[in-house]
Every structure is written in structure tokens, then in C-alpha cells.
Amino acid sequence: MSSWRSFILRIGEKSSEYGGTIDFKDHIDACFGAVRRELEQSQDEIITFLLECAEQLPHKVPLYGTLIGLLNLDNEDFVKKILERTQKNLQDALDSEDCNKIRVSLRFLTALMCSKVIQPSSLVVVFETLLSSAATIVDDEKGNPAWQARADFYITCILSCLPWGGSELGEQIPEEIERVMVGIEAYLSIRRHVSDVGLSVFEDMNKSDKLHVEKDFVEDLWGRIQDLSKNSWKLESVPRPHLLYEAQLVAGKSHDFGPISCPEHPDAPEELSEISFGRQKHEAELKYPQRIRRLNIFSASKTEVAKLDIRRLNIYAQSSVLFSIAMLILFITFWRQDLQPIDRFVVEEYLLDVLFYLNGCRKECAACMVGLPVPFRYEYLMAETIFSQLLLLPQPPFKPIYYTLVIIDLCKSLPGAFPAVVAGAVRALFDRISELDMECRTRLILWFSHHLSNFQFIWPWEEWAYVLELPKWAPQRVFVQEVLDREVRLSYWDKVKQSIESTPALEELLPPKGGPDFRYGSEDDDKTEYALSVELNGMVKGRKTARDVIIWLQDSVIPVNGLDVALRVVVHTLLDIGSKSFTHLITVLERYGQVIAKICPSEETHIMLIEEVSSFWKNSAQTTAITIDRMMGYRLISNLAIVKWVFSSSNIKLFHTSDRLWEILRNALNKTYNRISDLRKEINNLKKSVKQAEESVARAKSELDAAETKLMLVDGEPVVGENPAKMKRLNLNVEKTRDEEVSVRESLESKEALLARALEENKALFLSLYKNFSSVLMERLHETFGERGLESTADLEAMAVDEEDTPAMDMDKENGSSKSGYAIGEKEQWCLSTLAYLKAFSRQYASEIWPHMDLLEVEVLTESVHPLFRKAVYSGLRLQLTDQ
């Protein structure tokens, strides 16, 4: 990398380019000198690279703004080109609805304004353009309030610029910035309050939805900005390097910034029903998602980190750093209460930017997160922000494994501080696990087990030994059980058992150690079926074809023993042969999948097949899920059969005690969804190919027509003037391009037919899913909660099982949690768990469910449906319940 690139990239870092020190003035001076020397030879490259750095390292924007301000003193034309490129980038981002690019571009403009590069009034014009568009969107007559997500995004973009430039705007154009603030206040008065219904990490049943209305994200940010304004725009979390050069920068020429325009909002739905409004609202929120939902893990009065036992911290750090950990605890405990509201927002912005733009470079990501330009400790806030992304609903920006890797790298980068903070976060979340959204609970289990696998599975399990005294359905007990199960999947049973040797009683929660449960392992089993299994095994080892096996079954087995016996023998024998490894399983299914398909042609037999697979792998939830998933991939099992099997009478009693069944159901829904997504991608690519093929045909035809116009008359007869060989080639080219166009169109029609069929199957799948949920829940909900539903935790505890059915509870007076009992009865917990999964599925597959919402309203969500059932579905789809 050339010198000027290194200086631009590493500005503000403790790097070798700057001698390992962090002094903003020295960095800016050195970078300015390196760039100015190369300006004549590499102007275009510098502009491109500088703008890329400003976009992808936005926590350094004040430094880049100051650098450009200094360059503006020497070369105004160069800076004008930067502004032209920035204006084009911002307009492109608005047109393409690239939220991150819009937000960062506006912050960059604010930094340029602070460095006297652009006129403050030009920045206000940009703000007012966004504000005008936002106000139009939420206007009931002129706009489309369903697209409020876009309007809210524009307003948050304006507000989020003010910590970086509010002071300068207030000093230079107080009346204009006041006009913007008044406009924002007017917007807030006409917009709808955004409820977190369905997207809250914690289910707080102590607060009634009608009585408790917290500030939404826009209202909260507005309050923080107002506090900042009252504090004369003073804050410590935003560096202001331009003040170091204020006397120089004031002499530079400030430029105007070109106009921008916001895209037109979609038309309001013709039918103003709740469902049509909800569909458009869902579409808008997909394009303009809320960036963060704050997760307050640590209480302000008593930070969880401060409760850590110093003796236990040596699991994460060496004893030589215990003193620094203790100092960290003091910092966090006593400093957090003095943190300004706006500082939290700014640090969150920094952290989210780093997570977003450095997602492919985990080491660089961790290094940047550790070295943010703020003058205070922020480890606890870093943990809360990362966990808020890991648990973000409806889905995190990246796959959960990314956040897992970042946390691991941060623990290694800050061994004396961050592991203790993470441990405190785990304890805090565990204490509230019963309130945690079910999808978030699953993500937390997967993250925690993976995290421990990278640190030798070390954890003070004795702290959680009390879960053995809880009922088997208690969320804390289930959490520990599922974490241990996932650990076994990531390692092996004996290793995990060794990791809990300090609390050997927890072995009770480990999954079974045994392997497959093969029915025909000895002659003591059913002799007839045993003989058939041995014969089939011999046929497989003898390389008999699938056709040979099918003939054997049809001629010798099914007529004598029946289909049930044939199915059982085939499944157990083939699974036993494929049980050595995943590769063996795939080989068996590929060679003899036709045999299974032949004896399992219907949905009823598919259910029988799943039951036999579950029986064979009853000691391994992981292998059960993998086998069923593979069989679905080979079309041996239908997704409808999986849904019906999961909701069969023998399984529903396990809904609240294990994730085994829900994992299988999630896999089935995911595979169906992925098929549709893949088809949509293929169709989009084929549409592009059709367009390219049409253009190729047009070009070939144009070349042929041009050649045919060149004619000569010989003896009164027209003769082609071009070379006959060339004319032949042009004709062949036209035919070839037409054939290619026809081929691509046929492929497109074929894929569209497959998609149409897949969408119909998807419709049937979700209709079946909701009907099955309704079938198992309706009677139990009415029996357990009556007709009104659940209003608060107090109501729930009042309906708990009798004392004679529940161990006496020893309540922890400090936090109100039960240590030796559980305040909720099994029926109540079963209903709550099942409703939580219903809500999670509704939320996760909302895009696939919305097109069929009218049908669901007619067939499932009828007037007779229980209020809690409707609430779970509506919460998942972000629909507010109307008063009934």
C-alpha cells in the first residue's frame, strides 16, 4: 500500500505510520503532508480512496473532514470534485434506499461544514429536503402513513448529525437550525407512535400494553438531542479536531452543496383496511429497519459486573490483571450514572458502524471497537450493543456467528476487562430468561454454547446448580439443558461432562450418551423382522440396486408382513448402515432413497417414516434433525408431514421442555423458505438474461438489416453487395441469438411455474402450521387462562399449580426470583412456551405470511379464537390489537 493510502486509512489509530501515538493534530498534519505531495499525480485515486474511508470508517469522519478542510486552503478545485462526488453518492443512496450510505453521507457533510468546506445553509437545505419528504409521507391526505418507517429514518438521519455539528450550526445560523428543530417537532406531533410490539427482547408482563407507552426510538433520540441543545451542544464522545485549525480553516472558501431529491413515496393502499395497511408497513420496515433496539442488560444503580466475584474472574484472565479488572468495575459502577444520554447514542453509532462496515474482517473489527475516539471506558456499553445486535428482532443484520466471533476476539483483545463484562451479561440475561423472547432465547443458547467451546467450556456451573430443583419445564432449567446439549454437539459427551465436574449433579441435564437405537441388534428381537433386516442388510452389502430391493419388498415382504413392518425394517436397517457418519447417511439415501419413496408415497406414511427416524435416533436430537432435514431435501418427506408429526399427540407434551421438536420444525420452514428465495433469485437473473438476449437479437438483426440494404443491380436483378460469406454468418448469428432468447425464455417460464407451485405449497404449509397451533392451543388456553387472557405476572402466578404440586419456594429477596421452586404451573408454562413459538414463527416468516393474511383471518383467526392466540400472531406480524 502506498504511503498516502496508509496515512489516510490509519489516521487516528495507534499505528506504525504515526509512530504508535494518538495525537489528532500530529496525525492530521502528517496525513495532510502525504496527500498534498501526491495530489497532482493521483488526484482521482485520492478522491475515491478518501471517500471510501469516510464511508466505511465513519467514526473517523471528523478527522477526514478536517483533512479536507486543510486541502481546501490549497486546492479548491480538488475539494469541489469531492463535493460533486459526495452529492452524486448521496443522491444514488437516496434513490437506491441504501440506509447506511445515506446516514454516513450526511454525517460526512456535517463534518465538512464544521471544517468550513460547505456553507452551513447548504447543509440545512439538505436537512429541510429530508424533513419535507418525511412530513409529506405521514400526512394522511397527501402521503402514505404506512411508509412512516422511511419518514422516521429521514428524521433520525437529521438528528444523528447534530452531535457532530450542532454547535457550529447553532453559532453560525441559529435561526435556520431552529427552523429545522421546529419542523422536526411538528413532524413528531403528527406521526404515529411506533410500538415495539413483537420486537421486544423481553416480555414484560407486569406492564399493561394500554397503560405503559415508552418512547420509541425517534422520540428517544429527539429527547437526547434536546438535552444536548440545552447543554450548549457540549459532549465528550465526538472529537472536534477542526478546532485545532480554526484560525486556518476560517480563511478557506466555503462551497455550496448541490441539491438532492427524495424518491416519491408509494401510493397509499386503495382499501384502507388494517391488513392492507399492515402489508405496506411491513414492506417499509424491511427497507428502513430500525438500526438498534437498546438492550439494557446492566442496571444503572447496580452494575452486574460489580457483582462478579473476583475469585472467579481468573477463568477469563490471568491473576496479574485482576487489579485492572477491579479498577474497571469501579469505573463502570461509578461512571455510568454520569454518562450523558447523547453519549450513549454516539458510542452506539460508532460500534454499529464498525460492526457493519468491517463485517468481513473480524480482527480489524475488534481492533476498531476497542480503539474508539471516546475519552471514557465503554466496555459494558460495547457488550450491550453487540448483544442487542445478536438478539435484534426480527433478525440481526448479519448471521449470529459473526457476533460470536467478534465477542471472542474482543475477549482476547481485552482479557482483563471484556470477559468479565460478558460473564456479567450472561448472568443478567439468565436471571431474566423467562422473560426473554423465545427466538432470542434460542439465539442466546446457540451463542453461549459456541462461546464456551472456544474457552475450553469453562464456566462456574455451581452458580446454576439450583436449576435441578426447578420443574423440568422451568425456562432456566431448560436453558442449561439446551446449552449442554449444544456443547455436546460441538465437542463430545465426555469432554462436556468433565467441564461440569465441579457440579456433577448437572450430568442429569446432559443428553443421553448412547448412540442409535437399532431395533434389530440381536436375535432376541422380533425374529421375523430381525430376519428381514438381516436379509436387507445382505442385499445392501451385496450392492443390489434400489429396484431389486423394491421388487423384494413388493413380492416377499409387504404381502406377508404388511406395510408397517416393511417400513420399519427398511428405515431401521438403512439408518443403521448409514449411522457411522454423515457421509454414510448421504450415500445410503442417495442409493436407496427410491426404496423409501416407494413404500412412503403419502403424507400418512411420511409421518410414519419420521416417527421411525425419531425412534432410531431418540438419543441424539442433532442426528434426528439432520436425518429428517436430508430426507426432506431428497423429497422423501414433505414439509406438511413434518408439521403434522410435530403437532401429534405424543409430541405436544414436550413443547415446553425441549427444543428438539422446534428445531425440526424450524429446519422444515427454513428449507421451504430457502427454496422459494433461490427460485426468486434465479428468476431475477433469468429476467436479466432475457433482456440481454433481446438486446443481442436486436443487435444481430440490425447488423443483418444494414448489410441487406447494400444491394447492387446486375443484369437488372438485385444482388447482395456484401460478401456472401459475411451474409451467411450474419444470418446464422440472428438464428443463434433467437434460439438463445427462446431457450432463456423457456427456462424463465419453467422457473416461474416452479415458483408458482412452491408458493402454493408454502400457502398450504403456513395454513397447516397455524391450524395445528390453533388445534393444540385453543382448548388448553380456555382451560388455563379463561376467556380474557393474561394481563400480568400476578394473574399468572395466581393460576399456578397448588402448593402440594410445587416445591416450596425460597424467593431471592433481592431480585424476586425463585431459587428452589417455580411460580408457574406446567399448564401455564406449556401455553406460554407454545404461544412464544407461534409468535416467533409469525415474525420470522412475516414476508411469506402477509400475502395469505386474508385467508388466515377467515380460516384461523376467527372471532372465536382465544385473545392470547390472536395476540401472539398479531405481535409477530407487528399488528396492534384493537380494543375488543
N, C-alpha and C positions, 0 to 999 in steps of 0.2 A: 504494500500500500504506500502511495506517495506521501510525502511529508505533510502537505497541506490537508490531505484527507484524514490523516491520523490526528492532526490538531483539531479539526472540526469535530470528528467523531468522539474524541476523548475529552473534549472541553468540559471542565467542571469535575473531572474524575481524578482520583489519586493514582495517576498512571506515569509510566516512564517518560512519555512525551513532555510532561510538565514537572519532571524531577521528583515525582512521588508526593507532591504537596497539593493542597487545595486552597488556592488563593484566586478568587474570581478575577481580580484585576490582572494578576500575572498571566492567568490563562487567556483572558481576552486579548491582552497585548501581544502575547506570543502567537495566538491564532490569527489575529489581525495582520501581523507582520508576514506570516507564512502565506496567507491568502493573497495579500496585496502583491507579493512578489510574483505570484503565478497568474495574476488576473488577466494580463494581456494574452498569454498563451493558452489558458484553459478556462476562459470565461463561461462557456456553456456548461462544461463539466462541473465547475464550481457551483453554478446556479442549481443544477439538477441535484448534486450531492447535498448541498446545503438545505434545500427544501425537503429532500428525503429524510435527512436527520431531524429537521424541525418537526416533521410529521410523525416519525417513528420513535423519537426520543423527546416527547413533548414536555417532560419535566425539565428539559434544558432550554425551553423556549425563551425565557428571559435573557439567557446568555447569547443565543443566536440573534435575538432582537437587537441587543447592544452591539454585537459584532457588525450587523448590517447597518446600524446607525453610524458606526465609525466609517464603514466603507462608503456610506452616503456622502461623507465630507469630502472624499477623494474622487469618487466616480458616480455621479448622479445617474448617468445612463445605465450603468450596471444595476443599480438599485431599481430603476424604472422597469427593467426587464424582470427582476424578481417580483415586483408588484403585478406586472402583467401575467406572469405565470401563476402567481398566487390567486389572482382573480379568476383565471380560467379554471384552476383546480377547484376552487370553491364552487363555481357555477356547475362544473361537472359533478361534484359531490352532491349538490342540491338536486340536480336532475336525476342522478342515479340513486338517490336516497341513501347515500353512504354516511351513516350517522357519525362514525368515529372521525372521518375525514372532515366533515362539516364542523364538528366541535373543536378539533385541533386547529383547523384553519382559522377559526375565529379567535382562538387564544393567541395564535401567531400574529394575527393582525393587531391584537391588543398590545402585544409586546413591541411591535413595530411603531405603534402610536406612542408608547412610552419613550421610545428612543428617537422621537421626532422624525420618523421616516414617513408616516402618513398623518394627514390632518385629523385631529380628534373629531371634527364634524363629519368626516368621511366614514369613520367607524360608527358614529351614531346613525348615519343614513343606513348602513348595513343592519344595525340593530332594529331600526324602525321598519325596514322591509320585512324582516322576520316577524316582528310584532304585529304588523298589519295583516300578514298572512295568517298568523295564529288567531287573531281576533275574528277574521272572516270565517275561519273553519268552525269555530264554536258558536257562531251566530245561527240561531235556529232558522231564520228566514233565508239568509244568503249562503250559508255554509252547509257543513255536514258534521254535526257534533259527534257522530260515530268515529270520526277521524281525529278526535281530540288528542290521541297519542302523538300525532305529528305536531299539533299546536303546542302541546306541553314540551315536546322536545325542543322546539324553536325557543321557547321561553327559557328553558334550563340552559340552553346554549348562551343566551344573552347574560343570564345571571351568573353563569360559571366563569364568564370573562372578567367580571368586576373585581374579584380578589387580585387579579393580575394588573388591572388598570383603572380601578375605580378612583383611586387617589388622584391620578393625573386628569381624568375626566372631570372630577369634581373641582379641581383647581382651575382648569383651562376653560371649560364650557359648562359651568354649573347649571345654567338654565336648560340647556339641551339634555343633559343627562337626567335632570329632574323630570323633564318631559317624558323620557323613556321610563323612568320609575313609576310615574303616574299612569302611563299606558299599561305597564305590567300589572299594577294594582287594579286597574279597570278590567283587565283580562281575567284576573283571578276572581273578580266579583261575578263574572258571567259563566265561567267554566264549571263543569261538574266536578265535585269532589271524587277523587279516584279511590275506591275501596281496595284494600288488599285481599278481598275475599278470594279464597282459593290459592293464594300465592304466599301466604304467611308461613314461615318455617315452623312457628309454634302455634298450636291450637290453644288459645286461652279461653277456656270455657267459663271462667269466672266473670267475664265481661259480656254483657248483652250486646249483640250487634246493633240494636236500636239506640242504646244509651251511650255506647262508647264509640266515639269517632275521633281517631287520631289524625294528625296532619298527614297528608300524603306527601310524596317526595317533592313536588313543586312548591307546595305550601311551606314545607320544612326549609327548603333552600331559600325561599323568599324571606322567611324569618331570620335565617342566618345572615343573609345579605343586609337586612335592615339593621341587625345588631352591629354588623361591621361598619355600616354607614354612620351609625351613632357613635362608633368608636373612632371616627375620623379616618376610616379605611386603614387602620393600623393592624397588621398581623405579621407574625414571625415566620409563617410557613412558606411564604413566597419570596424568593430572593429578588433584590432590586438592584442588579449590577449597573443599570443605566445611571443611577445616582452618582456612581463613581466618576462618570464622564459628563455630568450635567453641563458644566461650563463649555465643553467642546461641542456636545450634541446640539445645543441650542442654536449654534451658528449654522447648522445644516438646513437644507431646504426640505420642507415637509410637502409630500406629494398627495394628490388626490387619488382615491381608490375608485376603480371603475364600478359601474352599477351592477347589481345582481338581481335575479328574479327567482321567486319561489315557484315550484310547479303547482299547477291547478289541483285543487283537492277533488277527489272522486265525487260524483253526484250522490246525493242522498238517496237511500232506497225508496222506491215508489210506495211500497207497502210499509208504513211506519209501525210495524209490529215489533215486539220485543225480540223475536228470533231474527228478523232481517237486520235490525239494528245490531244485535249481538254478533252476527256474521261479519259485518263490516268492521265492527270494533275489534274483533279477533284478528282480522286481516291487518288493520292498522297497527295493532300491538306487536304483530310479528315483524313488521318492518321498522317500527320505532319502539323497541323494547326498553323497559326501564333498566338502567345500567346496573344498579345495585339496590338491594333491599337490606338495609342495615341489620346486622345480627349482633345484638348487644349480649355477648356471652358473659362478660365480666361486669359485675355491678360496680357502680361508681363509688359506693360507700365502702365496700369491702372487696377488693380485687381478688379474684380466685387465685391468682398467682401468689398473693401474700399468704394464702392459707397452706401453701405447699410445705411439707415437712422437709427441712434442709437435708436431713439424713437420706432422704430418698432421691435427692437430685443427682446423686453420683451415678444413677443409672444412665443419665444422659450426658454428664460432663465429668471431667477429672476433678479430683479434690482441690487441685491448685486454683481452680476458678470459682470455687464455692463463694469466696468473698465477693467476687464480681456479681454473682447471682444474687447474693443478699442485697448488694447495692442496687441492682436492677429492681428487686422487689420494692425497696424503699422509693426508688424513682417512680415506679408505676403507682404505688399506693398513694403517695402524697402529691404527685404531679397531676394525675389525671383530672382531679377536680378543678384545676386551674386552666385546663385546656379550653380555648375559645371554641364555640360551636363551628365557626368557619374553618378553623384549623383542621378539624376532623374531616370536613368536606375536601379540603385541598389535599391532605395526605391520601385520602381515598382515591382522589383523581390521579395522583401520582402512581399509586400502586396499581390501579386498574389499567392505566396506560401501559405500564411496564408489562403487566400480565398479558395484555392484548398484543402489543407490538413485538414482544420478544418471545412469543409462544413457541418458536422453533428452536430457541437457544436457552435451554434451562439453566445452564451455568451463568450465562450473561444476565439472564432474568434475575436470578438470585443475587448476583453482584449488584445490579442496579437497585433492587429493592432494599438492599442493606445500605446503600450509599445515597439515599435521597437528600436533596438540599434543604433539610429542616434542622433547626438547632435544638431539637429535643428528642428524647427516646420515644420510639413508637412501635416497639415490638408487639405489645398487646393489640394495638390497632392493626398492625400487619396481619396478625393471626385472625382477628375478627373479619378483616376484609377478605382474606383468602378463603376462610370457611364460608363467608357469605356467598362467594362465587361457587364454591364446591356444592353448596346446598341451595343455590339460586333456583327458583321456580319461575316458569315451568321447566326450564332447562338451563344449565350453565353455558357460557359462550364456547367453552372447549370441553373435550372429554374429561371426565373426572380424573383419569390417570395423570393428566398434565398437572393438576393441582397437587396430586400426591407427590410427584417428582419435585415440584417446587418446594413443598414443605420439607422434604428430605434434604434438599440442597441447602435450604435455609438453616436447618438444624446442624448441618455440617459447617456452614459458614459462621454461625453464631453459637458454638457449642456451649458457651457459658450462659446463654440467655434464652434463646428461642425454644429449645426443647422443653424447658420448664414452663414457658408460656403455652406451648402446645398441650402439654400434660394438663395444665390448668383448664384449658379449653375443653379437653376431653371429659374431665371430671364435671365441669359445669353442664355440658350437654348431656352427660349420662344422668345427672340429677334430674334433668327435665325430659328424659327420654319419653315418658308417657305423653307429654305434650307435643312432641316432635312429629311433624307431618310424616306419614308413612313412607313416602318416596325419599324424603330426606333421611329417614332412619335407615333405609336400605343403603343409600349412598354413604352414610357415616360408617356403617358396618363394613362395607367394601373398602373404604379408605383406611379405617383403623387397622383392619387385619393386614392390609398391604403395607401400611406404615410400620407396624410391628415386625413384619417379615424382613424389613431392611435394617432392623436394630436387634437382631437375634431373639425376637419375640419376648423381649424383656418388658415387663410391666408389673407393678405391685398388685398382683391379683388378690392379695389378702384384704385389700380395701373393699373389694366387691364380693367377698365370700358370703356376705349376708343374703345374697340373691337366692341361695339354696333354700332359705327359709321362706321365700316367697312362693306363691302358687305358680304352677308351671306356665300360666298364661300371663304373668306379670311382665310388662314391657322390659324392665331392667334384666330380668332373668332371661328372657328371650334374646335380648341384645347380646349378653355374654355368650349364650349358647351359639348364636349365629356367628359371632366373631371367631369363636374357637373352631367352628365348622369350616369357615373360610381359611383359617390358618392351616388347618389340616390339608386343605386343597393346595395351598401354596407351598407346603413342606411335606411332612409325613407325620403319622399319628404319634409315634414315639417321641419325636422332637417336640411336638406341641405339649405332650404330657410332661416332658421334662421341664418345659418353661413354666408350668404351674405347680412345680413340686413344692413351692412354699405354701400352697393351698391345695393339697391333694384331694380334698373333698370335691373340688370343681371338676374332677375327672367324670363325675356324674353327668356333666353337661357336654362332654366330648361326644362326637358322633361315634357310632359303632365302629370297631376296628375291623370287623370281619369283611371279607370280600363278597363276591356274588353268592346268591343263594340258589344253587343249581338243584333242581328237583330230583334229578336222576343221577346222583353221585354214587349210589351203590345199589346192589340188587335188593336191598331191603325195602326200597321204594316200590311203588306200584309196578308189578312185574311186566304187565303188558306195555305200559308207557315206557318203562325202562328199556325193554327190548326194542321198541320202535325208535327210541332215542339213539341206542347203540347202532341200529341199522342205518339211521340217517347220518350219524357221525361217520360211519364207514363209507357212505356214499360221497360225503363231502371230501373226506381224505382221499377217496379214490378218484377225485376230480370229475365226478358225474356232473352233467350240466343241469341248469335250473329246470329245463324241460323234462329231463329224466326224473328229477325229484317230484315235479308236478304230476307226472304220469303215475309214479309210485303212490303218491298221496291219493289221487283220484281213483285208482284201481284197487289199492290194497288197504288203505288206512281209513279214509273218510267213510266208505260204505260199511265198514265193520265197526269202527270205534266212534264215529261221529266227528263233526267239525270242531267241537270244543277240544277234544283230545288231540286232534291233528294240529290245531293252532298252538296248543300248549307245548306239545312235543317239538314242533318246528321252532317256536320262539326261544324256548329254553336251550335247545341244542345249539342253534345258530349263535345265540348270545354267549353261550359257554365257549364256543370255538373262537368267538371274537373278543373274549374278555381279557386277553393277555395285554392288549394295548389299543389305543385309539386307531392305529393303522390296521390292526387285525379286524376291528369292528367295521371300518370302512370297506375293507376287502370283502368281508362276508356279505355286507349289504349290497355291494355292487354286483357280486356274483350270484347271490341268491335272493336278491330283493324281489324278483319276479315271483318267487315261490310265496313269499309273504303277501304280495299283492294279489295273488290268485286266491288264496284262502281268506283274505280280508278285503273283500270288494266293497263292503258297505260301511256306513258310519257306525252301525252297531258292532260290527266285527273290529273296526278301528278302535273302539273303546275297549273291547276285549284284549286287543293287542297291547294297548297302553297299560292295561291292568297287569298283564303278564310281564311287561318290561319293568314296571314298578315293583312287582313281586321279586323278580330276579335280582334287581339292584336295590333292594329295600335298605341295605346297609350303606348305600352311597348315593346321597342326594345329587352330587355332582354328575356321576355317571348316568343316573336316571335321566337328568335333564339333557345331557349331551346325546344320549341314545335316542330319546324322543325327538330332539331337535334334528338329528341326522335323518331319522325316518321321515320327518315332515319334509325335509329337503329333498328326499327321494320320492316324495308323493306317496309314501306308504301309509301315512297318517294325515288326516285332514285337520285343519285348524278348528273346525266346528266340533270334531270328535274330542279334541283336547279340551275345549271349553266345557263340553258336557261331562267329560270324565272328571275334570277339576271340581265341578259342582255336583258330583254324585254323592249320594247319601253317606258313603263310607269315608269321604274326604272332608266334607264340610266341618266336621267336628275338630279338624286340625287347623282351621283357618287362622286361629289366634295364637297358636303355639309354635309355629314353624313357618319358614319362608319357602319350604320345599315346593309346595304346590304353586305358589305365586310365581316362583322362578320359572317353572314350566309354562305357566300362562303368559308371563312376560315374553318369554322366548318365542312363543307362537305368534303373539301380536306383533312383536318386532320383525319377525321373518315375513309376515304378511305385509307389514308396512314397508319393509325394505324392498320387497318385490315390486310394489307399486311405485316407490321412489325411483328404482332402477329403470322401470318402464318409462316413467315420465322423462327421465334424463335421456334415455335412448330416443324417445320421440322428439325431444327438443333438438338433439343432434341430427336426427334424420330430416327434420324440417329445414335445418340449415343446409344439409346436403342436397335436399330438393331444390332449394333456392340456388345453390351453386350449380347444380345440374342444369337448371333452367337457363342460367346465365351462360353456361358452356354451350348449350344448344343454340342460344341466340347468337353467340359469337361465331360458332361454326356456320350457322345459316347465313349470317351477314357476310362472312368471307366467301361463301359459295355464291351468294347473290351478286357480290361485287365482281367476281370472276365471270359470271354468266352475262353480265352487261357488256363485256368486251367482246363483241361479235364482229366478224368480217363477212362480206358477201363474196362468194366465189362461184362464178357461173350462175349468178342470181340466187344462190342458196346460202342461207346463213351458216357460218362456220365459227366454232368457238375460237376466239383469238388466243386464249391461254393455252399453255402446254397441256395436251390430253392427259398426261400422267398426273399433272397437278390437279386437274379437274376430277380425276378419279379419286385421288387422295382426299380432296375436299368433300366429295360425296360420301366416301367411306367414313370420314370424320363426323359428318352430320348424322349418319346412321348410328355410329358408335355412341355419340353423346345422347341421342334419343333413346337408345337401348339402356344406357346407364340411367337416364332420367326415369324410364319406365320401371327399372329394377329398384331404384331407390323409392319410388312412389309405392310400389308393391310392398316393400319392406315396411314403409311407414304405415300403410293400411293394415298390414299384419300386426304390427306392434300396437296400433290403435285398437284393433279388435281384441288383442290380449289385454290391453289396459281396461277396456270396457268390461270384459269378463271379470278381470281382477277387482274392479270397483264394485261389481255386483256381488262378488264373493265377500268383499270387505263389508258391504252393507249388511249382508246376511250374518257375517261374523259378529259385528257390533250389536246388531239386533238380538242375536242369540246371547251375547255376553250380558246385555242389560236385562234381558228376560230372565236369565239364570240368576243374576244378582237379585232381581226383584222376587223371584220364586223363593230363594232361601232366606231373604231378609224380611219379607212382609209380615209373615206370621210372628217371627221372633221379635221384630220391632214393636208390634202392637202388644205382644205379651209382656215385653220387658219394659217399655217406656210409655205404654198407653198411646193415646191419640195425639197428645200435644207435642211430644218430642222432648228434647233435652235442652234446658235453659242454662244450667250452671253446674259446676262441680258439686255443689251442695246437693242438688237434685240427684245427681248420680250416686253420691255416697249414701243418700237416703234409701236408694233402691238396691244397695249392696246386699250380699248374702248375709244371713243371720250369723250371729257371733259363734254359734255352735258349728257352723260350717267354715269359719275362718279363724286362723290362729290369732291369738291376742296380739294387738299391735303395740309396738313400742315406738311411739312417734318421736322423731327428732325435733325437739322444740325449736331448734334454731331455724330450720328450713321447712318444717312441716311435713317432711317425707317419712314414710314408714320404713323401718329398718327390719322388722321381723314379721310383718304381715302386709296385706294389700287391701286397700279400702274398697276396691271394686270387685263385684262378684263375677263369676265366669260368664254368665249370660250377657251381662253388660259389656264385658271386655270383648267377647266374641262379636257382638254387634258393632262396637266401636272400631275394632280392627277391620272388619269386613267393609264397613262404611268408608274407612280411611283408604282401603284399596280401591273401592269404587270411585272415590274422589280422585285418587292418583291416576287411575286409568283414564278417567274423563279428561283430566288436564293434559296428560301426556299425548293423547291421541285426539285432541280437540279439533285439529285441522281435518281429520278424517270423519269426525263425528258430526261437525256442523252441517255438512250437506244433507244429513239424514235426520236432522233435529225435528222436522215436522212429523216424520214417521214415528220417532221416539215419543213425541208428545201424545200421539194418537194411541200407540200400542203399549207404551210402558209408563210414561209419566202422566197417567190419567188422574182424575180428581180423587180417586180412591187411594192413590199412592200415599205412603206414610211421609209426613213432613221431613223426617230425617233423611229418607231416601232421596227425596227431591232436593234437599239442601246439599247433599253430597254431590249429586250430579251437577247442579247449578254452580256450586262453588268451583268444581273442576273446570267448568266452562266459562267462569268469570261472569255469571249472570246473577244479578241481585234478586233475591226472593221478594216478591211483592207481598204486602200485607194480606193475610187471608182471614 
